[in-house]
Amino acid sequence: MPVIQIQHVIFTRVERAYSRKNSTGYQIVYESPGPGRETAQIEKQLQCFKVSGQRSYRYQFFWTEQDQVVLAKSVPLIQPDPDIIDRAQRDAFLAHALVVSKEAFAAVRNDPFAIFEAAERESLFAEDEEQLVSYVREQEPMARLVVPLRNLVDGSGLIADWQPEDLLKLYRFGVLASALSRRQRSLLLLADDQDEIATLLSVILLLIPPDLRSRCTFDTCVDGCSPSAGGFWAVGSSTSKNHPGFLPIRLAEQGLEVKGGDDDFLDPKALAYLA
């Protein structure tokens, strides 16, 4: 199993006592030395996350300008600790980004979900005030992570309930990631349950060859945000986006419904044109 080096960037709202710059509000509260000047770019991607009453998560995968890989998980903080997060106990969120090198990412076959699964197995992501304070004041998060590689055999449970024709569609979506980016287009995955979106993306990345995965960047929850078409290969939302650059696809009980004017997107001639 590969062992990879990881750096950390943690973004949330804190009270003055837990701030590196002695101020209240949303900010970087923990940063490893590695990301350096690219921390600002990472922070910008983490900043928008709509907190709802339900316990939903956001997963992000993207590249920095210097070819570092960022894998982030954001969680809501409902009625957070007033001494740490917000004296008024307004709902907030906590985003924890793992930053790895291009070479380390290649060692895990360019599979973001292999890293997500390994990090969650180790309870590495800060997901509450207690773990946040531990990282900021007591013990730094681990800098090395053992990452088991994923394969189709291990992931058979993920794809067992999908119809062959829909699996073929998913494969095509992944293969065309670079082409969609060049044309400033993104998949818009629509579902009420954000976990379904993350599972779908995990299936797609299992299906496609490792050398194509690196362009399959994503943000699983852009509700309340204004993403740019083509900024990510795929974005997830519970509501539609009125922009021609987004290709809306509704998840429906282990199936797909391609919506809107791009119903011909999966036509072989359209695929050849995009490629």
Short mmCIF file of the C-alpha atoms (twelve columns), coordinates in Angstrom:
data_MODEL
# 
_entry.id   MODEL 
# 
loop_
_atom_site.group_PDB 
_atom_site.id 
_atom_site.type_symbol 
_atom_site.label_atom_id 
_atom_site.label_alt_id 
_atom_site.label_comp_id 
_atom_site.label_asym_id 
_atom_site.label_seq_id 
_atom_site.Cartn_x 
_atom_site.Cartn_y 
_atom_site.Cartn_z 
_atom_site.pdbx_PDB_model_num 
ATOM 1   C CA . MET A 1   0.000   0.000  0.000   1 
ATOM 2   C CA . PRO A 2   1.330   3.461  -0.853  1 
ATOM 3   C CA . VAL A 3   2.254   5.765  2.030   1 
ATOM 4   C CA . ILE A 4   1.878   9.383  0.963   1 
ATOM 5   C CA . GLN A 5   2.939   12.701 2.470   1 
ATOM 6   C CA . ILE A 6   0.068   15.087 3.194   1 
ATOM 7   C CA . GLN A 7   -0.197  18.742 4.158   1 
ATOM 8   C CA . HIS A 8   -3.233  20.352 5.783   1 
ATOM 9   C CA . VAL A 9   -5.287  23.520 5.459   1 
ATOM 10  C CA . ILE A 10  -8.230  24.021 7.841   1 
ATOM 11  C CA . PHE A 11  -10.779 26.796 7.287   1 
ATOM 12  C CA . THR A 12  -13.664 27.741 9.578   1 
ATOM 13  C CA . ARG A 13  -15.122 30.502 11.706  1 
ATOM 14  C CA . VAL A 14  -13.513 31.041 15.110  1 
ATOM 15  C CA . GLU A 15  -13.534 33.462 17.976  1 
ATOM 16  C CA . ARG A 16  -10.483 35.635 18.581  1 
ATOM 17  C CA . ALA A 17  -8.846  33.268 21.085  1 
ATOM 18  C CA . TYR A 18  -8.475  30.560 18.422  1 
ATOM 19  C CA . SER A 19  -7.385  32.825 15.592  1 
ATOM 20  C CA . ARG A 20  -3.829  32.988 14.224  1 
ATOM 21  C CA . LYS A 21  -4.404  36.657 13.385  1 
ATOM 22  C CA . ASN A 22  -6.274  37.599 16.576  1 
ATOM 23  C CA . SER A 23  -9.609  38.240 14.856  1 
ATOM 24  C CA . THR A 24  -13.063 36.692 14.706  1 
ATOM 25  C CA . GLY A 25  -14.725 35.300 11.590  1 
ATOM 26  C CA . TYR A 26  -13.982 32.785 8.842   1 
ATOM 27  C CA . GLN A 27  -10.275 32.245 8.243   1 
ATOM 28  C CA . ILE A 28  -7.463  29.721 7.907   1 
ATOM 29  C CA . VAL A 29  -6.987  28.389 11.439  1 
ATOM 30  C CA . TYR A 30  -4.369  25.747 10.684  1 
ATOM 31  C CA . GLU A 31  -1.872  25.432 7.833   1 
ATOM 32  C CA . SER A 32  1.037   23.091 7.202   1 
ATOM 33  C CA . PRO A 33  4.200   24.664 5.741   1 
ATOM 34  C CA . GLY A 34  3.800   22.927 2.366   1 
ATOM 35  C CA . PRO A 35  0.973   24.792 0.551   1 
ATOM 36  C CA . GLY A 36  2.703   28.165 0.977   1 
ATOM 37  C CA . ARG A 37  1.392   30.912 -1.265  1 
ATOM 38  C CA . GLU A 38  -1.197  28.597 -2.742  1 
ATOM 39  C CA . THR A 39  -3.133  28.645 0.514   1 
ATOM 40  C CA . ALA A 40  -5.050  31.674 -0.763  1 
ATOM 41  C CA . GLN A 41  -6.207  29.709 -3.819  1 
ATOM 42  C CA . ILE A 42  -7.247  26.789 -1.611  1 
ATOM 43  C CA . GLU A 43  -9.087  29.097 0.782   1 
ATOM 44  C CA . LYS A 44  -11.053 30.643 -2.075  1 
ATOM 45  C CA . GLN A 45  -12.364 27.221 -3.122  1 
ATOM 46  C CA . LEU A 46  -13.342 26.337 0.454   1 
ATOM 47  C CA . GLN A 47  -15.174 29.544 1.315   1 
ATOM 48  C CA . CYS A 48  -18.664 28.871 -0.044  1 
ATOM 49  C CA . PHE A 49  -20.662 26.140 1.692   1 
ATOM 50  C CA . LYS A 50  -24.366 26.488 2.452   1 
ATOM 51  C CA . VAL A 51  -25.167 25.141 5.905   1 
ATOM 52  C CA . SER A 52  -28.559 23.483 6.177   1 
ATOM 53  C CA . GLY A 53  -30.275 21.906 9.133   1 
ATOM 54  C CA . GLN A 54  -29.332 18.419 8.006   1 
ATOM 55  C CA . ARG A 55  -25.976 16.736 8.537   1 
ATOM 56  C CA . SER A 56  -24.601 16.921 4.988   1 
ATOM 57  C CA . TYR A 57  -20.999 16.901 3.819   1 
ATOM 58  C CA . ARG A 58  -19.179 18.422 0.872   1 
ATOM 59  C CA . TYR A 59  -16.260 16.733 -0.880  1 
ATOM 60  C CA . GLN A 60  -13.957 18.633 -3.248  1 
ATOM 61  C CA . PHE A 61  -11.117 17.609 -5.504  1 
ATOM 62  C CA . PHE A 62  -9.124  20.202 -7.426  1 
ATOM 63  C CA . TRP A 63  -5.605  21.230 -8.464  1 
ATOM 64  C CA . THR A 64  -3.651  24.309 -7.493  1 
ATOM 65  C CA . GLU A 65  -1.738  26.419 -9.982  1 
ATOM 66  C CA . GLN A 66  1.490   24.685 -8.924  1 
ATOM 67  C CA . ASP A 67  0.073   21.199 -9.545  1 
ATOM 68  C CA . GLN A 68  -0.679  20.277 -5.965  1 
ATOM 69  C CA . VAL A 69  -3.749  18.123 -5.403  1 
ATOM 70  C CA . VAL A 70  -6.364  19.301 -2.905  1 
ATOM 71  C CA . LEU A 71  -8.910  16.929 -1.350  1 
ATOM 72  C CA . ALA A 72  -11.282 18.682 1.028   1 
ATOM 73  C CA . LYS A 73  -14.187 17.721 3.240   1 
ATOM 74  C CA . SER A 74  -16.567 20.336 4.663   1 
ATOM 75  C CA . VAL A 75  -19.039 19.684 7.465   1 
ATOM 76  C CA . PRO A 76  -21.732 21.845 9.062   1 
ATOM 77  C CA . LEU A 77  -21.430 22.987 12.668  1 
ATOM 78  C CA . ILE A 78  -24.974 23.342 13.980  1 
ATOM 79  C CA . GLN A 79  -25.291 25.597 17.040  1 
ATOM 80  C CA . PRO A 80  -21.519 25.497 17.495  1 
ATOM 81  C CA . ASP A 81  -19.524 26.016 20.672  1 
ATOM 82  C CA . PRO A 82  -19.858 29.739 21.537  1 
ATOM 83  C CA . ASP A 83  -16.371 29.990 23.035  1 
ATOM 84  C CA . ILE A 84  -14.623 28.470 20.004  1 
ATOM 85  C CA . ILE A 85  -16.685 29.138 16.875  1 
ATOM 86  C CA . ASP A 86  -19.304 31.849 17.411  1 
ATOM 87  C CA . ARG A 87  -20.560 33.510 20.574  1 
ATOM 88  C CA . ALA A 88  -23.980 33.925 18.940  1 
ATOM 89  C CA . GLN A 89  -24.014 30.181 18.084  1 
ATOM 90  C CA . ARG A 90  -24.940 30.843 14.475  1 
ATOM 91  C CA . ASP A 91  -24.632 27.768 12.271  1 
ATOM 92  C CA . ALA A 92  -21.205 27.572 10.661  1 
ATOM 93  C CA . PHE A 93  -19.047 25.110 8.736   1 
ATOM 94  C CA . LEU A 94  -15.618 23.559 9.000   1 
ATOM 95  C CA . ALA A 95  -13.505 22.694 5.934   1 
ATOM 96  C CA . HIS A 96  -10.402 20.510 6.140   1 
ATOM 97  C CA . ALA A 97  -8.251  20.201 3.028   1 
ATOM 98  C CA . LEU A 98  -5.550  17.587 2.451   1 
ATOM 99  C CA . VAL A 99  -2.824  18.712 0.057   1 
ATOM 100 C CA . VAL A 100 -0.670  16.137 -1.733  1 
ATOM 101 C CA . SER A 101 1.913   16.286 -4.484  1 
ATOM 102 C CA . LYS A 102 1.291   15.246 -8.061  1 
ATOM 103 C CA . GLU A 103 3.688   12.312 -7.557  1 
ATOM 104 C CA . ALA A 104 1.912   11.114 -4.411  1 
ATOM 105 C CA . PHE A 105 -1.425  11.312 -6.210  1 
ATOM 106 C CA . ALA A 106 -0.056  9.205  -9.067  1 
ATOM 107 C CA . ALA A 107 1.075   6.616  -6.492  1 
ATOM 108 C CA . VAL A 108 -2.590  6.052  -5.539  1 
ATOM 109 C CA . ARG A 109 -3.622  5.830  -9.220  1 
ATOM 110 C CA . ASN A 110 -4.979  9.394  -9.291  1 
ATOM 111 C CA . ASP A 111 -7.928  8.255  -7.192  1 
ATOM 112 C CA . PRO A 112 -9.270  10.963 -4.850  1 
ATOM 113 C CA . PHE A 113 -11.708 8.584  -3.196  1 
ATOM 114 C CA . ALA A 114 -8.904  6.234  -2.198  1 
ATOM 115 C CA . ILE A 115 -7.462  9.128  -0.182  1 
ATOM 116 C CA . PHE A 116 -10.846 10.216 1.166   1 
ATOM 117 C CA . GLU A 117 -11.567 6.672  2.363   1 
ATOM 118 C CA . ALA A 118 -8.133  6.287  3.946   1 
ATOM 119 C CA . ALA A 119 -8.428  9.652  5.715   1 
ATOM 120 C CA . GLU A 120 -11.873 8.837  7.061   1 
ATOM 121 C CA . ARG A 121 -10.693 5.423  8.199   1 
ATOM 122 C CA . GLU A 122 -8.078  7.232  10.306  1 
ATOM 123 C CA . SER A 123 -10.580 9.902  11.479  1 
ATOM 124 C CA . LEU A 124 -8.165  12.425 10.012  1 
ATOM 125 C CA . PHE A 125 -10.608 15.143 8.966   1 
ATOM 126 C CA . ALA A 126 -11.505 17.714 11.608  1 
ATOM 127 C CA . GLU A 127 -15.287 17.468 11.881  1 
ATOM 128 C CA . ASP A 128 -16.101 19.111 15.227  1 
ATOM 129 C CA . GLU A 129 -14.820 21.691 17.654  1 
ATOM 130 C CA . GLU A 130 -12.976 19.179 19.818  1 
ATOM 131 C CA . GLN A 131 -10.870 17.830 16.963  1 
ATOM 132 C CA . LEU A 132 -10.287 21.333 15.625  1 
ATOM 133 C CA . VAL A 133 -8.902  22.554 18.947  1 
ATOM 134 C CA . SER A 134 -6.761  19.433 19.232  1 
ATOM 135 C CA . TYR A 135 -5.108  20.168 15.867  1 
ATOM 136 C CA . VAL A 136 -4.693  23.879 16.549  1 
ATOM 137 C CA . ARG A 137 -3.391  23.692 20.112  1 
ATOM 138 C CA . GLU A 138 -2.348  20.169 21.016  1 
ATOM 139 C CA . GLN A 139 -1.285  17.658 18.364  1 
ATOM 140 C CA . GLU A 140 -0.770  18.411 14.701  1 
ATOM 141 C CA . PRO A 141 -2.594  16.180 12.202  1 
ATOM 142 C CA . MET A 142 -0.608  13.272 10.777  1 
ATOM 143 C CA . ALA A 143 1.713   14.018 7.870   1 
ATOM 144 C CA . ARG A 144 1.784   10.504 6.393   1 
ATOM 145 C CA . LEU A 145 -1.180  8.417  5.308   1 
ATOM 146 C CA . VAL A 146 -1.405  4.765  4.263   1 
ATOM 147 C CA . VAL A 147 -3.745  4.576  1.258   1 
ATOM 148 C CA . PRO A 148 -5.162  1.207  0.155   1 
ATOM 149 C CA . LEU A 149 -5.700  1.155  -3.606  1 
ATOM 150 C CA . ARG A 150 -9.228  0.688  -4.918  1 
ATOM 151 C CA . ASN A 151 -10.224 -1.622 -7.754  1 
ATOM 152 C CA . LEU A 152 -13.414 -2.804 -9.431  1 
ATOM 153 C CA . VAL A 153 -13.478 -6.027 -7.447  1 
ATOM 154 C CA . ASP A 154 -13.387 -4.172 -4.140  1 
ATOM 155 C CA . GLY A 155 -15.929 -1.679 -5.442  1 
ATOM 156 C CA . SER A 156 -18.361 -4.233 -6.815  1 
ATOM 157 C CA . GLY A 157 -20.892 -3.273 -4.158  1 
ATOM 158 C CA . LEU A 158 -20.952 0.283  -5.499  1 
ATOM 159 C CA . ILE A 159 -21.859 -0.736 -9.030  1 
ATOM 160 C CA . ALA A 160 -23.959 -3.860 -8.420  1 
ATOM 161 C CA . ASP A 161 -27.338 -2.090 -8.693  1 
ATOM 162 C CA . TRP A 162 -26.513 -0.026 -11.781 1 
ATOM 163 C CA . GLN A 163 -27.810 -1.014 -15.208 1 
ATOM 164 C CA . PRO A 164 -25.105 -1.676 -17.844 1 
ATOM 165 C CA . GLU A 165 -26.312 1.166  -20.059 1 
ATOM 166 C CA . ASP A 166 -26.036 3.647  -17.189 1 
ATOM 167 C CA . LEU A 167 -22.563 2.372  -16.265 1 
ATOM 168 C CA . LEU A 168 -21.543 3.039  -19.865 1 
ATOM 169 C CA . LYS A 169 -22.879 6.598  -19.548 1 
ATOM 170 C CA . LEU A 170 -20.879 7.102  -16.363 1 
ATOM 171 C CA . TYR A 171 -17.746 5.813  -18.064 1 
ATOM 172 C CA . ARG A 172 -18.246 8.275  -20.914 1 
ATOM 173 C CA . PHE A 173 -18.724 11.154 -18.496 1 
ATOM 174 C CA . GLY A 174 -15.340 10.403 -16.941 1 
ATOM 175 C CA . VAL A 175 -13.519 9.901  -20.224 1 
ATOM 176 C CA . LEU A 176 -14.696 13.297 -21.471 1 
ATOM 177 C CA . ALA A 177 -13.523 15.308 -18.459 1 
ATOM 178 C CA . SER A 178 -10.716 17.084 -20.327 1 
ATOM 179 C CA . ALA A 179 -12.935 17.812 -23.318 1 
ATOM 180 C CA . LEU A 180 -15.628 19.343 -21.118 1 
ATOM 181 C CA . SER A 181 -13.047 21.532 -19.390 1 
ATOM 182 C CA . ARG A 182 -11.680 22.795 -22.717 1 
ATOM 183 C CA . ARG A 183 -15.195 23.814 -23.735 1 
ATOM 184 C CA . GLN A 184 -15.887 25.383 -20.305 1 
ATOM 185 C CA . ARG A 185 -18.654 22.943 -19.488 1 
ATOM 186 C CA . SER A 186 -19.397 20.953 -16.349 1 
ATOM 187 C CA . LEU A 187 -21.657 18.112 -15.355 1 
ATOM 188 C CA . LEU A 188 -24.386 19.276 -12.956 1 
ATOM 189 C CA . LEU A 189 -25.384 16.294 -10.812 1 
ATOM 190 C CA . LEU A 190 -28.789 16.877 -9.242  1 
ATOM 191 C CA . ALA A 191 -29.920 15.026 -6.118  1 
ATOM 192 C CA . ASP A 192 -31.559 15.886 -2.825  1 
ATOM 193 C CA . ASP A 193 -29.108 13.663 -0.960  1 
ATOM 194 C CA . GLN A 194 -25.518 14.913 -1.326  1 
ATOM 195 C CA . ASP A 195 -24.184 11.491 -0.328  1 
ATOM 196 C CA . GLU A 196 -25.677 10.074 -3.536  1 
ATOM 197 C CA . ILE A 197 -23.596 12.518 -5.557  1 
ATOM 198 C CA . ALA A 198 -20.377 11.516 -3.823  1 
ATOM 199 C CA . THR A 199 -21.195 7.833  -4.364  1 
ATOM 200 C CA . LEU A 200 -21.867 8.426  -8.058  1 
ATOM 201 C CA . LEU A 201 -18.532 10.191 -8.516  1 
ATOM 202 C CA . SER A 202 -16.783 7.370  -6.692  1 
ATOM 203 C CA . VAL A 203 -18.314 4.880  -9.151  1 
ATOM 204 C CA . ILE A 204 -17.225 6.923  -12.182 1 
ATOM 205 C CA . LEU A 205 -13.641 7.125  -10.978 1 
ATOM 206 C CA . LEU A 206 -13.564 3.386  -10.393 1 
ATOM 207 C CA . LEU A 207 -14.686 2.772  -13.974 1 
ATOM 208 C CA . ILE A 208 -12.241 4.940  -15.900 1 
ATOM 209 C CA . PRO A 209 -8.488  4.377  -16.398 1 
ATOM 210 C CA . PRO A 210 -6.185  5.923  -13.758 1 
ATOM 211 C CA . ASP A 211 -4.520  8.288  -16.229 1 
ATOM 212 C CA . LEU A 212 -7.901  9.941  -16.952 1 
ATOM 213 C CA . ARG A 213 -8.940  10.437 -13.321 1 
ATOM 214 C CA . SER A 214 -6.707  13.424 -12.681 1 
ATOM 215 C CA . ARG A 215 -8.946  15.742 -14.737 1 
ATOM 216 C CA . CYS A 216 -12.154 14.651 -12.989 1 
ATOM 217 C CA . THR A 217 -12.240 17.497 -10.488 1 
ATOM 218 C CA . PHE A 218 -15.432 17.995 -8.515  1 
ATOM 219 C CA . ASP A 219 -17.392 19.810 -5.829  1 
ATOM 220 C CA . THR A 220 -20.264 17.717 -4.491  1 
ATOM 221 C CA . CYS A 221 -22.311 20.613 -3.088  1 
ATOM 222 C CA . VAL A 222 -22.587 24.048 -4.701  1 
ATOM 223 C CA . ASP A 223 -25.982 24.968 -3.242  1 
ATOM 224 C CA . GLY A 224 -25.965 28.683 -2.436  1 
ATOM 225 C CA . CYS A 225 -22.775 29.215 -4.463  1 
ATOM 226 C CA . SER A 226 -22.076 30.561 -7.954  1 
ATOM 227 C CA . PRO A 227 -19.715 28.075 -9.616  1 
ATOM 228 C CA . SER A 228 -18.273 28.779 -13.039 1 
ATOM 229 C CA . ALA A 229 -19.044 26.280 -15.777 1 
ATOM 230 C CA . GLY A 230 -15.826 24.435 -16.572 1 
ATOM 231 C CA . GLY A 231 -14.262 25.267 -13.214 1 
ATOM 232 C CA . PHE A 232 -14.884 21.702 -12.085 1 
ATOM 233 C CA . TRP A 233 -15.548 18.653 -14.219 1 
ATOM 234 C CA . ALA A 234 -18.633 17.948 -12.070 1 
ATOM 235 C CA . VAL A 235 -20.599 19.811 -9.424  1 
ATOM 236 C CA . GLY A 236 -23.443 18.590 -7.254  1 
ATOM 237 C CA . SER A 237 -26.571 20.475 -6.272  1 
ATOM 238 C CA . SER A 238 -30.150 20.015 -5.138  1 
ATOM 239 C CA . THR A 239 -31.344 22.698 -7.581  1 
ATOM 240 C CA . SER A 240 -30.779 23.428 -11.265 1 
ATOM 241 C CA . LYS A 241 -28.445 26.128 -12.577 1 
ATOM 242 C CA . ASN A 242 -29.704 28.364 -15.368 1 
ATOM 243 C CA . HIS A 243 -26.491 28.366 -17.392 1 
ATOM 244 C CA . PRO A 244 -25.859 26.680 -20.758 1 
ATOM 245 C CA . GLY A 245 -22.418 25.521 -19.615 1 
ATOM 246 C CA . PHE A 246 -23.890 23.071 -17.112 1 
ATOM 247 C CA . LEU A 247 -25.118 19.674 -18.318 1 
ATOM 248 C CA . PRO A 248 -27.880 18.715 -15.856 1 
ATOM 249 C CA . ILE A 249 -28.166 15.060 -14.864 1 
ATOM 250 C CA . ARG A 250 -30.722 13.948 -12.292 1 
ATOM 251 C CA . LEU A 251 -29.870 10.952 -10.128 1 
ATOM 252 C CA . ALA A 252 -32.895 8.692  -9.844  1 
ATOM 253 C CA . GLU A 253 -32.721 5.395  -7.952  1 
ATOM 254 C CA . GLN A 254 -29.436 4.059  -9.336  1 
ATOM 255 C CA . GLY A 255 -30.212 5.581  -12.711 1 
ATOM 256 C CA . LEU A 256 -29.630 8.786  -14.658 1 
ATOM 257 C CA . GLU A 257 -31.954 11.288 -16.285 1 
ATOM 258 C CA . VAL A 258 -30.221 13.750 -18.597 1 
ATOM 259 C CA . LYS A 259 -32.212 16.979 -18.469 1 
ATOM 260 C CA . GLY A 260 -32.657 20.092 -20.578 1 
ATOM 261 C CA . GLY A 261 -31.286 20.952 -23.985 1 
ATOM 262 C CA . ASP A 262 -28.291 18.645 -23.742 1 
ATOM 263 C CA . ASP A 263 -30.213 15.377 -23.981 1 
ATOM 264 C CA . ASP A 264 -28.087 14.553 -27.050 1 
ATOM 265 C CA . PHE A 265 -24.879 14.857 -25.048 1 
ATOM 266 C CA . LEU A 266 -24.505 11.085 -24.883 1 
ATOM 267 C CA . ASP A 267 -25.075 10.623 -28.590 1 
ATOM 268 C CA . PRO A 268 -21.927 9.100  -30.194 1 
ATOM 269 C CA . LYS A 269 -21.647 11.973 -32.675 1 
ATOM 270 C CA . ALA A 270 -21.793 14.538 -29.861 1 
ATOM 271 C CA . LEU A 271 -19.211 12.577 -27.902 1 
ATOM 272 C CA . ALA A 272 -16.872 12.463 -30.885 1 
ATOM 273 C CA . TYR A 273 -17.280 16.217 -31.350 1 
ATOM 274 C CA . LEU A 274 -16.425 16.951 -27.722 1 
ATOM 275 C CA . ALA A 275 -13.400 14.640 -27.765 1 
# 
